[in-house]
Amino acid sequence: MMASQIADKACDVAGHFSRATEYSRHDVLQRRTAARLKSWVAQSGRVLDLGAGPGTAFDTPDIGRVIGVDLAFGMCERLKSRFPQTDAVCGDARQLPFLSASFDSLYSNLALQWCQPFAAAIDEAARVLRPGGEAAIAVVCDGSLPELEQLGFSVNHFIDALAALSAFKAEHWQLLHTEITTETVHFADLRSLIYSIKGVGANARQDAGQAAKLRGRQDWLARLEAAEALRTDSGLPLSYQILYVVARRQQENS
């Protein structure tokens, strides 16, 4: 992919997330994955929240200064409104505006799957994290949203989980915990299921040429009927493949 195409996609992603003004009403999946990340790693010292969105509540006693980075200016504004003690920086995870080894901890929850190439963001994470510092990262991977595909909607196709894991190079990272998990959230109806994606800005397209548009009321009614066939006792399911990684920054070779 050419540099100009990558830049265009980054701008598209930033625009979608900036317009996600009701993020906190729809972030069911994000709250679930955040709880898992926090249960594995207690962030401490100077913390980088990478792809911070509207911000993260870190409540561990050893937290020092928190800096949240997001590509979307609108998200940075909401972060400062919700967490005025957090420094908000509008920036690209692939080119972070920080000195090397300047953070003690790194946290990233369902953000880096939007980075192309993904490995560039992981290399930057390694650069800014001090030796011995720990990173807790969750990303959406390929195989997500099969229910939407089954209903005839187009979906983003994310990085393969094993390909994402290979970006954590052995010379930079010691992997402490890795896990690929299917996380399924449930909704009362198809409209709320769709808005769970649009509401957090995650409808930024990576494969716009494959869009499957609704063709009117009858098409929508047909999809409503098909969705009901998927209903469980918990509601309409929507599944995500999530890669969780907890890793320690390797000591530099002398």
PyMOL commands that set and color helices and strands:
alter all, ss='L'
color gray80, all
select helices_A, chain A and resi 3-18+23-26+28-40+73-82+112-114+118-128+146-150+161-166+190-198+208-210+217-228
alter helices_A, ss='H'
color red, helices_A
select strands_A, chain A and resi 45-50+63-70+87-90+103-109+129-141+173-187+236-249
alter strands_A, ss='S'
color yellow, strands_A
deselect
rebuild
show_as cartoon
